[in-house]
């Protein structure tokens, strides 16, 4: 910046800069150069964006594969958290979600380690789902109901096994096939399939 003219507006700036040691000015110049290099590297931002897109694409592929796996077997559906959620939503439309809720309660019950908690949980599950005219009574035969009642006297993690198995079989043979034919699941499979085709066409 030239400041030889009298009254030059830059004169004050130049005089101010002159007061700084040369080493400071050199460091400032070096810093400016480095910042300029970083700011003019669009590929850096591009790499970050690409990485997040790849992760998102991977998640979408996983969820698409999962949706299609639900039709392979009832076990595959029950192993998937999102599958259980989708199935539960479908059962609500048929007013039969208590079957799945009972099955899930039994799965949680089996993980209980405390004997005191085991007994109280067993009674709660029995009163809610198993006994005659329970608020959310599941569809099991009288014999299974009585076996389960007797099991409560010495509650173990296996006391609902028979009732749970009967409920599971009922869902697998009755509700599960209807779920696979439902409009909601058909829409999900179409979306999953189209995502799969889209991914293949871009590779």
Steps between C-alpha positions, in 0.01 A plus 500: 500500500661833388484793745735758350224756428428757773156448652479142365217322695715187524781692669363441852465129431851473366645691793309270735635191325851637508481497878461118498816285504585339163461149651134570592419622150664194347296267725178682409580462128571128548171450686306680228659278235407182689143615552472582132612147406244341733215720381573412138483124549144406393598134485527497882133585542414265215671212680303563820170521310575182306586313819167589668310406181672163494406433863138599433493279190633209703228544765232514228637181344494324837143607577383401148656156536344464844149581372532234229631244752179525708316292240756218520376381840314612810828464693666756272217742572523452878878546494461847350405792727348692211328178387337455841389866491347463152327173597367657821353791301330250268361296792345816642290531185369147573457570874728207586822671615465335842646179353826672405504703822469178700779334300727803557412508872602133524830571325571778748386278790758233410780753550398566863760373747351601836265232645290766673456696177436175312200416720348851487554527122348154446184599688473828312534330159250230597243755619542720192509235226422145614225471760134478393362842409844661533510860369707387201420130494693294243338224301623176662317182595369424851761228563795733424344768719476257794857373452621859508297572814663204679845615387453826694523319836874448442571766239805438283612664177331212314151528654348668189679286243196298393264797484761706312558220248123468435468874445801505269360214289167682475672818374724309259213305340233766512614865532845475337375385155241781503771749594709394197197555273405833662518824302742651753755219464457489120583872489807443715629221273444713189703782652772259611515337155510835318782619727690180420452549124601866528821405687590236238444742210739752658784249548 
